[in-house]
């Protein structure tokens, strides 16, 4: 999930993190871009992808329905 957050974050927002320069941010975003598909996806395609997601119930959590 962290990869997706980095992929969608702006360069300015990531540069505000202490110790990360703009050059490091650009390098990081390039690496994450290879891992996270950023192309357009229709709702039908997203729904198809969700068919393969499985939920793992936790002991103290209510059922997901």
mmCIF file of the N, C-alpha and C atoms, coordinates in Angstrom:
data_MODEL
# 
_entry.id   MODEL 
# 
loop_
_atom_site.group_PDB 
_atom_site.id 
_atom_site.type_symbol 
_atom_site.label_atom_id 
_atom_site.label_alt_id 
_atom_site.label_comp_id 
_atom_site.label_asym_id 
_atom_site.label_entity_id 
_atom_site.label_seq_id 
_atom_site.pdbx_PDB_ins_code 
_atom_site.Cartn_x 
_atom_site.Cartn_y 
_atom_site.Cartn_z 
_atom_site.occupancy 
_atom_site.B_iso_or_equiv 
_atom_site.pdbx_formal_charge 
_atom_site.auth_seq_id 
_atom_site.auth_comp_id 
_atom_site.auth_asym_id 
_atom_site.auth_atom_id 
_atom_site.pdbx_PDB_model_num 
ATOM 1   N N  . UNK A 1 1  ? 0.818   -1.193  0.000   1.00 0.00 ? 1  UNK A N  1 
ATOM 2   C CA . UNK A 1 1  ? 0.000   0.000   0.000   1.00 0.00 ? 1  UNK A CA 1 
ATOM 3   C C  . UNK A 1 1  ? 0.858   1.252   0.000   1.00 0.00 ? 1  UNK A C  1 
ATOM 4   N N  . UNK A 1 2  ? 2.035   1.151   0.613   1.00 0.00 ? 2  UNK A N  1 
ATOM 5   C CA . UNK A 1 2  ? 2.926   2.300   0.668   1.00 0.00 ? 2  UNK A CA 1 
ATOM 6   C C  . UNK A 1 2  ? 3.381   2.705   -0.725  1.00 0.00 ? 2  UNK A C  1 
ATOM 7   N N  . UNK A 1 3  ? 3.575   1.719   -1.618  1.00 0.00 ? 3  UNK A N  1 
ATOM 8   C CA . UNK A 1 3  ? 4.000   2.017   -2.982  1.00 0.00 ? 3  UNK A CA 1 
ATOM 9   C C  . UNK A 1 3  ? 2.962   2.886   -3.677  1.00 0.00 ? 3  UNK A C  1 
ATOM 10  N N  . UNK A 1 4  ? 1.690   2.573   -3.466  1.00 0.00 ? 4  UNK A N  1 
ATOM 11  C CA . UNK A 1 4  ? 0.626   3.326   -4.113  1.00 0.00 ? 4  UNK A CA 1 
ATOM 12  C C  . UNK A 1 4  ? 0.585   4.756   -3.582  1.00 0.00 ? 4  UNK A C  1 
ATOM 13  N N  . UNK A 1 5  ? 0.776   4.922   -2.283  1.00 0.00 ? 5  UNK A N  1 
ATOM 14  C CA . UNK A 1 5  ? 0.772   6.264   -1.704  1.00 0.00 ? 5  UNK A CA 1 
ATOM 15  C C  . UNK A 1 5  ? 1.924   7.096   -2.247  1.00 0.00 ? 5  UNK A C  1 
ATOM 16  N N  . UNK A 1 6  ? 3.091   6.492   -2.391  1.00 0.00 ? 6  UNK A N  1 
ATOM 17  C CA . UNK A 1 6  ? 4.235   7.218   -2.948  1.00 0.00 ? 6  UNK A CA 1 
ATOM 18  C C  . UNK A 1 6  ? 3.986   7.545   -4.411  1.00 0.00 ? 6  UNK A C  1 
ATOM 19  N N  . UNK A 1 7  ? 3.418   6.610   -5.156  1.00 0.00 ? 7  UNK A N  1 
ATOM 20  C CA . UNK A 1 7  ? 3.167   6.826   -6.580  1.00 0.00 ? 7  UNK A CA 1 
ATOM 21  C C  . UNK A 1 7  ? 2.206   7.984   -6.815  1.00 0.00 ? 7  UNK A C  1 
ATOM 22  N N  . UNK A 1 8  ? 1.237   8.153   -5.944  1.00 0.00 ? 8  UNK A N  1 
ATOM 23  C CA . UNK A 1 8  ? 0.233   9.201   -6.132  1.00 0.00 ? 8  UNK A CA 1 
ATOM 24  C C  . UNK A 1 8  ? 0.580   10.516  -5.435  1.00 0.00 ? 8  UNK A C  1 
ATOM 25  N N  . UNK A 1 9  ? 1.592   10.527  -4.609  1.00 0.00 ? 9  UNK A N  1 
ATOM 26  C CA . UNK A 1 9  ? 1.972   11.751  -3.898  1.00 0.00 ? 9  UNK A CA 1 
ATOM 27  C C  . UNK A 1 9  ? 2.687   12.708  -4.849  1.00 0.00 ? 9  UNK A C  1 
ATOM 28  N N  . UNK A 1 10 ? 2.572   13.983  -4.560  1.00 0.00 ? 10 UNK A N  1 
ATOM 29  C CA . UNK A 1 10 ? 3.256   14.983  -5.379  1.00 0.00 ? 10 UNK A CA 1 
ATOM 30  C C  . UNK A 1 10 ? 4.723   15.078  -4.962  1.00 0.00 ? 10 UNK A C  1 
ATOM 31  N N  . UNK A 1 11 ? 5.544   15.584  -5.885  1.00 0.00 ? 11 UNK A N  1 
ATOM 32  C CA . UNK A 1 11 ? 6.966   15.749  -5.595  1.00 0.00 ? 11 UNK A CA 1 
ATOM 33  C C  . UNK A 1 11 ? 7.144   16.726  -4.433  1.00 0.00 ? 11 UNK A C  1 
ATOM 34  N N  . UNK A 1 12 ? 6.359   17.776  -4.427  1.00 0.00 ? 12 UNK A N  1 
ATOM 35  C CA . UNK A 1 12 ? 6.476   18.773  -3.365  1.00 0.00 ? 12 UNK A CA 1 
ATOM 36  C C  . UNK A 1 12 ? 6.167   18.172  -1.991  1.00 0.00 ? 12 UNK A C  1 
ATOM 37  N N  . UNK A 1 13 ? 5.109   17.362  -1.928  1.00 0.00 ? 13 UNK A N  1 
ATOM 38  C CA . UNK A 1 13 ? 4.730   16.758  -0.650  1.00 0.00 ? 13 UNK A CA 1 
ATOM 39  C C  . UNK A 1 13 ? 5.810   15.790  -0.163  1.00 0.00 ? 13 UNK A C  1 
ATOM 40  N N  . UNK A 1 14 ? 6.392   15.022  -1.067  1.00 0.00 ? 14 UNK A N  1 
ATOM 41  C CA . UNK A 1 14 ? 7.448   14.103  -0.671  1.00 0.00 ? 14 UNK A CA 1 
ATOM 42  C C  . UNK A 1 14 ? 8.729   14.851  -0.311  1.00 0.00 ? 14 UNK A C  1 
ATOM 43  N N  . UNK A 1 15 ? 8.980   15.981  -0.966  1.00 0.00 ? 15 UNK A N  1 
ATOM 44  C CA . UNK A 1 15 ? 10.176  16.767  -0.661  1.00 0.00 ? 15 UNK A CA 1 
ATOM 45  C C  . UNK A 1 15 ? 10.096  17.419  0.711   1.00 0.00 ? 15 UNK A C  1 
ATOM 46  N N  . UNK A 1 16 ? 8.886   17.584  1.223   1.00 0.00 ? 16 UNK A N  1 
ATOM 47  C CA . UNK A 1 16 ? 8.716   18.180  2.550   1.00 0.00 ? 16 UNK A CA 1 
ATOM 48  C C  . UNK A 1 16 ? 9.171   17.248  3.666   1.00 0.00 ? 16 UNK A C  1 
ATOM 49  N N  . UNK A 1 17 ? 9.335   15.955  3.356   1.00 0.00 ? 17 UNK A N  1 
ATOM 50  C CA . UNK A 1 17 ? 9.804   15.002  4.363   1.00 0.00 ? 17 UNK A CA 1 
ATOM 51  C C  . UNK A 1 17 ? 11.268  15.307  4.663   1.00 0.00 ? 17 UNK A C  1 
ATOM 52  N N  . UNK A 1 18 ? 11.591  15.408  5.941   1.00 0.00 ? 18 UNK A N  1 
ATOM 53  C CA . UNK A 1 18 ? 12.938  15.767  6.358   1.00 0.00 ? 18 UNK A CA 1 
ATOM 54  C C  . UNK A 1 18 ? 13.944  14.715  5.888   1.00 0.00 ? 18 UNK A C  1 
ATOM 55  N N  . UNK A 1 19 ? 15.018  15.170  5.250   1.00 0.00 ? 19 UNK A N  1 
ATOM 56  C CA . UNK A 1 19 ? 16.086  14.283  4.811   1.00 0.00 ? 19 UNK A CA 1 
ATOM 57  C C  . UNK A 1 19 ? 15.925  13.748  3.396   1.00 0.00 ? 19 UNK A C  1 
ATOM 58  N N  . UNK A 1 20 ? 14.834  14.098  2.714   1.00 0.00 ? 20 UNK A N  1 
ATOM 59  C CA . UNK A 1 20 ? 14.633  13.627  1.343   1.00 0.00 ? 20 UNK A CA 1 
ATOM 60  C C  . UNK A 1 20 ? 14.709  14.824  0.399   1.00 0.00 ? 20 UNK A C  1 
ATOM 61  N N  . UNK A 1 21 ? 15.728  14.806  -0.452  1.00 0.00 ? 21 UNK A N  1 
ATOM 62  C CA . UNK A 1 21 ? 15.894  15.889  -1.422  1.00 0.00 ? 21 UNK A CA 1 
ATOM 63  C C  . UNK A 1 21 ? 15.001  15.642  -2.633  1.00 0.00 ? 21 UNK A C  1 
ATOM 64  N N  . UNK A 1 22 ? 14.884  16.654  -3.481  1.00 0.00 ? 22 UNK A N  1 
ATOM 65  C CA . UNK A 1 22 ? 14.054  16.518  -4.681  1.00 0.00 ? 22 UNK A CA 1 
ATOM 66  C C  . UNK A 1 22 ? 14.631  15.457  -5.620  1.00 0.00 ? 22 UNK A C  1 
ATOM 67  N N  . UNK A 1 23 ? 15.955  15.363  -5.682  1.00 0.00 ? 23 UNK A N  1 
ATOM 68  C CA . UNK A 1 23 ? 16.590  14.342  -6.528  1.00 0.00 ? 23 UNK A CA 1 
ATOM 69  C C  . UNK A 1 23 ? 16.241  12.940  -6.026  1.00 0.00 ? 23 UNK A C  1 
ATOM 70  N N  . UNK A 1 24 ? 16.256  12.751  -4.712  1.00 0.00 ? 24 UNK A N  1 
ATOM 71  C CA . UNK A 1 24 ? 15.893  11.449  -4.143  1.00 0.00 ? 24 UNK A CA 1 
ATOM 72  C C  . UNK A 1 24 ? 14.414  11.143  -4.409  1.00 0.00 ? 24 UNK A C  1 
ATOM 73  N N  . UNK A 1 25 ? 13.586  12.173  -4.332  1.00 0.00 ? 25 UNK A N  1 
ATOM 74  C CA . UNK A 1 25 ? 12.153  11.986  -4.581  1.00 0.00 ? 25 UNK A CA 1 
ATOM 75  C C  . UNK A 1 25 ? 11.938  11.529  -6.023  1.00 0.00 ? 25 UNK A C  1 
ATOM 76  N N  . UNK A 1 26 ? 12.617  12.154  -6.971  1.00 0.00 ? 26 UNK A N  1 
ATOM 77  C CA . UNK A 1 26 ? 12.459  11.783  -8.375  1.00 0.00 ? 26 UNK A CA 1 
ATOM 78  C C  . UNK A 1 26 ? 12.934  10.348  -8.609  1.00 0.00 ? 26 UNK A C  1 
ATOM 79  N N  . UNK A 1 27 ? 14.028  9.965   -7.983  1.00 0.00 ? 27 UNK A N  1 
ATOM 80  C CA . UNK A 1 27 ? 14.540  8.604   -8.120  1.00 0.00 ? 27 UNK A CA 1 
ATOM 81  C C  . UNK A 1 27 ? 13.551  7.603   -7.510  1.00 0.00 ? 27 UNK A C  1 
ATOM 82  N N  . UNK A 1 28 ? 13.009  7.939   -6.355  1.00 0.00 ? 28 UNK A N  1 
ATOM 83  C CA . UNK A 1 28 ? 12.040  7.080   -5.682  1.00 0.00 ? 28 UNK A CA 1 
ATOM 84  C C  . UNK A 1 28 ? 10.780  6.920   -6.522  1.00 0.00 ? 28 UNK A C  1 
ATOM 85  N N  . UNK A 1 29 ? 10.272  8.013   -7.074  1.00 0.00 ? 29 UNK A N  1 
ATOM 86  C CA . UNK A 1 29 ? 9.060   7.958   -7.891  1.00 0.00 ? 29 UNK A CA 1 
ATOM 87  C C  . UNK A 1 29 ? 9.292   7.145   -9.160  1.00 0.00 ? 29 UNK A C  1 
ATOM 88  N N  . UNK A 1 30 ? 10.491  7.223   -9.748  1.00 0.00 ? 30 UNK A N  1 
ATOM 89  C CA . UNK A 1 30 ? 10.802  6.410   -10.923 1.00 0.00 ? 30 UNK A CA 1 
ATOM 90  C C  . UNK A 1 30 ? 10.791  4.922   -10.583 1.00 0.00 ? 30 UNK A C  1 
ATOM 91  N N  . UNK A 1 31 ? 11.341  4.570   -9.420  1.00 0.00 ? 31 UNK A N  1 
ATOM 92  C CA . UNK A 1 31 ? 11.358  3.167   -9.005  1.00 0.00 ? 31 UNK A CA 1 
ATOM 93  C C  . UNK A 1 31 ? 9.940   2.662   -8.750  1.00 0.00 ? 31 UNK A C  1 
ATOM 94  N N  . UNK A 1 32 ? 9.126   3.473   -8.082  1.00 0.00 ? 32 UNK A N  1 
ATOM 95  C CA . UNK A 1 32 ? 7.763   3.065   -7.747  1.00 0.00 ? 32 UNK A CA 1 
ATOM 96  C C  . UNK A 1 32 ? 6.902   2.987   -9.004  1.00 0.00 ? 32 UNK A C  1 
ATOM 97  N N  . UNK A 1 33 ? 7.170   3.841   -9.965  1.00 0.00 ? 33 UNK A N  1 
ATOM 98  C CA . UNK A 1 33 ? 6.402   3.850   -11.212 1.00 0.00 ? 33 UNK A CA 1 
ATOM 99  C C  . UNK A 1 33 ? 6.506   2.504   -11.929 1.00 0.00 ? 33 UNK A C  1 
ATOM 100 N N  . UNK A 1 34 ? 7.639   1.835   -11.782 1.00 0.00 ? 34 UNK A N  1 
ATOM 101 C CA . UNK A 1 34 ? 7.798   0.519   -12.403 1.00 0.00 ? 34 UNK A CA 1 
ATOM 102 C C  . UNK A 1 34 ? 7.006   -0.559  -11.666 1.00 0.00 ? 34 UNK A C  1 
ATOM 103 N N  . UNK A 1 35 ? 6.677   -0.329  -10.407 1.00 0.00 ? 35 UNK A N  1 
ATOM 104 C CA . UNK A 1 35 ? 5.966   -1.323  -9.600  1.00 0.00 ? 35 UNK A CA 1 
ATOM 105 C C  . UNK A 1 35 ? 4.454   -1.140  -9.592  1.00 0.00 ? 35 UNK A C  1 
ATOM 106 N N  . UNK A 1 36 ? 4.005   0.110   -9.732  1.00 0.00 ? 36 UNK A N  1 
ATOM 107 C CA . UNK A 1 36 ? 2.579   0.419   -9.626  1.00 0.00 ? 36 UNK A CA 1 
ATOM 108 C C  . UNK A 1 36 ? 2.052   0.865   -10.988 1.00 0.00 ? 36 UNK A C  1 
ATOM 109 N N  . UNK A 1 37 ? 1.084   0.152   -11.551 1.00 0.00 ? 37 UNK A N  1 
ATOM 110 C CA . UNK A 1 37 ? 0.524   0.583   -12.831 1.00 0.00 ? 37 UNK A CA 1 
ATOM 111 C C  . UNK A 1 37 ? -0.268  1.882   -12.651 1.00 0.00 ? 37 UNK A C  1 
ATOM 112 N N  . UNK A 1 38 ? 0.093   2.900   -13.410 1.00 0.00 ? 38 UNK A N  1 
ATOM 113 C CA . UNK A 1 38 ? -0.549  4.205   -13.271 1.00 0.00 ? 38 UNK A CA 1 
ATOM 114 C C  . UNK A 1 38 ? -1.434  4.543   -14.477 1.00 0.00 ? 38 UNK A C  1 
ATOM 115 N N  . UNK A 1 39 ? -1.685  3.569   -15.351 1.00 0.00 ? 39 UNK A N  1 
ATOM 116 C CA . UNK A 1 39 ? -2.491  3.846   -16.523 1.00 0.00 ? 39 UNK A CA 1 
ATOM 117 C C  . UNK A 1 39 ? -3.978  3.857   -16.173 1.00 0.00 ? 39 UNK A C  1 
ATOM 118 N N  . UNK A 1 40 ? -4.790  4.334   -17.100 1.00 0.00 ? 40 UNK A N  1 
ATOM 119 C CA . UNK A 1 40 ? -6.232  4.444   -16.885 1.00 0.00 ? 40 UNK A CA 1 
ATOM 120 C C  . UNK A 1 40 ? -6.854  3.056   -16.833 1.00 0.00 ? 40 UNK A C  1 
ATOM 121 N N  . UNK A 1 41 ? -7.811  2.890   -15.936 1.00 0.00 ? 41 UNK A N  1 
ATOM 122 C CA . UNK A 1 41 ? -8.513  1.619   -15.810 1.00 0.00 ? 41 UNK A CA 1 
ATOM 123 C C  . UNK A 1 41 ? -10.006 1.910   -15.704 1.00 0.00 ? 41 UNK A C  1 
ATOM 124 N N  . UNK A 1 42 ? -10.788 1.225   -16.509 1.00 0.00 ? 42 UNK A N  1 
ATOM 125 C CA . UNK A 1 42 ? -12.234 1.423   -16.454 1.00 0.00 ? 42 UNK A CA 1 
ATOM 126 C C  . UNK A 1 42 ? -12.799 0.762   -15.196 1.00 0.00 ? 42 UNK A C  1 
ATOM 127 N N  . UNK A 1 43 ? -14.012 1.131   -14.852 1.00 0.00 ? 43 UNK A N  1 
ATOM 128 C CA . UNK A 1 43 ? -14.660 0.552   -13.673 1.00 0.00 ? 43 UNK A CA 1 
ATOM 129 C C  . UNK A 1 43 ? -14.878 -0.947  -13.865 1.00 0.00 ? 43 UNK A C  1 
ATOM 130 N N  . UNK A 1 44 ? -15.165 -1.362  -15.094 1.00 0.00 ? 44 UNK A N  1 
ATOM 131 C CA . UNK A 1 44 ? -15.374 -2.789  -15.362 1.00 0.00 ? 44 UNK A CA 1 
ATOM 132 C C  . UNK A 1 44 ? -14.074 -3.568  -15.141 1.00 0.00 ? 44 UNK A C  1 
ATOM 133 N N  . UNK A 1 45 ? -12.954 -2.993  -15.566 1.00 0.00 ? 45 UNK A N  1 
ATOM 134 C CA . UNK A 1 45 ? -11.661 -3.651  -15.353 1.00 0.00 ? 45 UNK A CA 1 
ATOM 135 C C  . UNK A 1 45 ? -11.318 -3.722  -13.863 1.00 0.00 ? 45 UNK A C  1 
ATOM 136 N N  . UNK A 1 46 ? -11.604 -2.646  -13.134 1.00 0.00 ? 46 UNK A N  1 
ATOM 137 C CA . UNK A 1 46 ? -11.342 -2.629  -11.697 1.00 0.00 ? 46 UNK A CA 1 
ATOM 138 C C  . UNK A 1 46 ? -12.210 -3.671  -10.992 1.00 0.00 ? 46 UNK A C  1 
ATOM 139 N N  . UNK A 1 47 ? -13.454 -3.797  -11.407 1.00 0.00 ? 47 UNK A N  1 
ATOM 140 C CA . UNK A 1 47 ? -14.348 -4.793  -10.828 1.00 0.00 ? 47 UNK A CA 1 
ATOM 141 C C  . UNK A 1 47 ? -13.833 -6.204  -11.105 1.00 0.00 ? 47 UNK A C  1 
ATOM 142 N N  . UNK A 1 48 ? -13.323 -6.419  -12.300 1.00 0.00 ? 48 UNK A N  1 
ATOM 143 C CA . UNK A 1 48 ? -12.753 -7.725  -12.652 1.00 0.00 ? 48 UNK A CA 1 
ATOM 144 C C  . UNK A 1 48 ? -11.550 -8.048  -11.768 1.00 0.00 ? 48 UNK A C  1 
ATOM 145 N N  . UNK A 1 49 ? -10.708 -7.049  -11.518 1.00 0.00 ? 49 UNK A N  1 
ATOM 146 C CA . UNK A 1 49 ? -9.548  -7.247  -10.654 1.00 0.00 ? 49 UNK A CA 1 
ATOM 147 C C  . UNK A 1 49 ? -9.960  -7.556  -9.215  1.00 0.00 ? 49 UNK A C  1 
ATOM 148 N N  . UNK A 1 50 ? -11.043 -6.940  -8.764  1.00 0.00 ? 50 UNK A N  1 
ATOM 149 C CA . UNK A 1 50 ? -11.499 -7.143  -7.385  1.00 0.00 ? 50 UNK A CA 1 
ATOM 150 C C  . UNK A 1 50 ? -12.030 -8.553  -7.144  1.00 0.00 ? 50 UNK A C  1 
ATOM 151 N N  . UNK A 1 51 ? -12.372 -9.264  -8.217  1.00 0.00 ? 51 UNK A N  1 
ATOM 152 C CA . UNK A 1 51 ? -12.868 -10.638 -8.062  1.00 0.00 ? 51 UNK A CA 1 
ATOM 153 C C  . UNK A 1 51 ? -11.809 -11.537 -7.441  1.00 0.00 ? 51 UNK A C  1 
ATOM 154 N N  . UNK A 1 52 ? -10.547 -11.176 -7.618  1.00 0.00 ? 52 UNK A N  1 
ATOM 155 C CA . UNK A 1 52 ? -9.455  -12.018 -7.148  1.00 0.00 ? 52 UNK A CA 1 
ATOM 156 C C  . UNK A 1 52 ? -8.919  -11.602 -5.777  1.00 0.00 ? 52 UNK A C  1 
ATOM 157 N N  . UNK A 1 53 ? -9.556  -10.616 -5.141  1.00 0.00 ? 53 UNK A N  1 
ATOM 158 C CA . UNK A 1 53 ? -9.158  -10.179 -3.812  1.00 0.00 ? 53 UNK A CA 1 
ATOM 159 C C  . UNK A 1 53 ? -9.864  -11.054 -2.790  1.00 0.00 ? 53 UNK A C  1 
ATOM 160 N N  . UNK A 1 54 ? -9.106  -11.583 -1.858  1.00 0.00 ? 54 UNK A N  1 
ATOM 161 C CA . UNK A 1 54 ? -9.731  -12.385 -0.808  1.00 0.00 ? 54 UNK A CA 1 
ATOM 162 C C  . UNK A 1 54 ? -9.587  -11.642 0.517   1.00 0.00 ? 54 UNK A C  1 
ATOM 163 N N  . UNK A 1 55 ? -10.581 -11.781 1.356   1.00 0.00 ? 55 UNK A N  1 
ATOM 164 C CA . UNK A 1 55 ? -10.579 -11.133 2.659   1.00 0.00 ? 55 UNK A CA 1 
ATOM 165 C C  . UNK A 1 55 ? -10.143 -12.141 3.710   1.00 0.00 ? 55 UNK A C  1 
ATOM 166 N N  . UNK A 1 56 ? -9.271  -11.698 4.586   1.00 0.00 ? 56 UNK A N  1 
ATOM 167 C CA . UNK A 1 56 ? -8.816  -12.542 5.682   1.00 0.00 ? 56 UNK A CA 1 
ATOM 168 C C  . UNK A 1 56 ? -9.468  -12.021 6.953   1.00 0.00 ? 56 UNK A C  1 
ATOM 169 N N  . UNK A 1 57 ? -10.385 -12.784 7.531   1.00 0.00 ? 57 UNK A N  1 
ATOM 170 C CA . UNK A 1 57 ? -11.064 -12.297 8.736   1.00 0.00 ? 57 UNK A CA 1 
ATOM 171 C C  . UNK A 1 57 ? -10.108 -12.252 9.931   1.00 0.00 ? 57 UNK A C  1 
ATOM 172 N N  . UNK A 1 58 ? -10.235 -11.226 10.713  1.00 0.00 ? 58 UNK A N  1 
ATOM 173 C CA . UNK A 1 58 ? -9.438  -11.083 11.921  1.00 0.00 ? 58 UNK A CA 1 
ATOM 174 C C  . UNK A 1 58 ? -10.277 -11.567 13.093  1.00 0.00 ? 58 UNK A C  1 
ATOM 175 N N  . UNK A 1 59 ? -9.648  -11.927 14.178  1.00 0.00 ? 59 UNK A N  1 
ATOM 176 C CA . UNK A 1 59 ? -10.342 -12.504 15.321  1.00 0.00 ? 59 UNK A CA 1 
ATOM 177 C C  . UNK A 1 59 ? -11.345 -11.527 15.937  1.00 0.00 ? 59 UNK A C  1 
ATOM 178 N N  . UNK A 1 60 ? -10.948 -10.278 16.124  1.00 0.00 ? 60 UNK A N  1 
ATOM 179 C CA . UNK A 1 60 ? -11.799 -9.320  16.831  1.00 0.00 ? 60 UNK A CA 1 
ATOM 180 C C  . UNK A 1 60 ? -12.504 -8.349  15.913  1.00 0.00 ? 60 UNK A C  1 
ATOM 181 N N  . UNK A 1 61 ? -12.555 -8.624  14.619  1.00 0.00 ? 61 UNK A N  1 
ATOM 182 C CA . UNK A 1 61 ? -13.207 -7.684  13.714  1.00 0.00 ? 61 UNK A CA 1 
ATOM 183 C C  . UNK A 1 61 ? -14.564 -8.243  13.282  1.00 0.00 ? 61 UNK A C  1 
ATOM 184 N N  . UNK A 1 62 ? -15.509 -7.351  13.006  1.00 0.00 ? 62 UNK A N  1 
ATOM 185 C CA . UNK A 1 62 ? -16.820 -7.814  12.542  1.00 0.00 ? 62 UNK A CA 1 
ATOM 186 C C  . UNK A 1 62 ? -16.703 -8.355  11.106  1.00 0.00 ? 62 UNK A C  1 
ATOM 187 N N  . UNK A 1 63 ? -17.651 -9.159  10.667  1.00 0.00 ? 63 UNK A N  1 
ATOM 188 C CA . UNK A 1 63 ? -17.599 -9.677  9.299   1.00 0.00 ? 63 UNK A CA 1 
ATOM 189 C C  . UNK A 1 63 ? -17.665 -8.536  8.281   1.00 0.00 ? 63 UNK A C  1 
ATOM 190 N N  . UNK A 1 64 ? -17.066 -8.689  7.090   1.00 0.00 ? 64 UNK A N  1 
ATOM 191 C CA . UNK A 1 64 ? -16.982 -7.597  6.120   1.00 0.00 ? 64 UNK A CA 1 
ATOM 192 C C  . UNK A 1 64 ? -18.262 -7.323  5.356   1.00 0.00 ? 64 UNK A C  1 
ATOM 193 N N  . UNK A 1 65 ? -19.374 -7.931  5.681   1.00 0.00 ? 65 UNK A N  1 
ATOM 194 C CA . UNK A 1 65 ? -20.618 -7.689  4.956   1.00 0.00 ? 65 UNK A CA 1 
ATOM 195 C C  . UNK A 1 65 ? -21.576 -6.847  5.689   1.00 0.00 ? 65 UNK A C  1 
# 
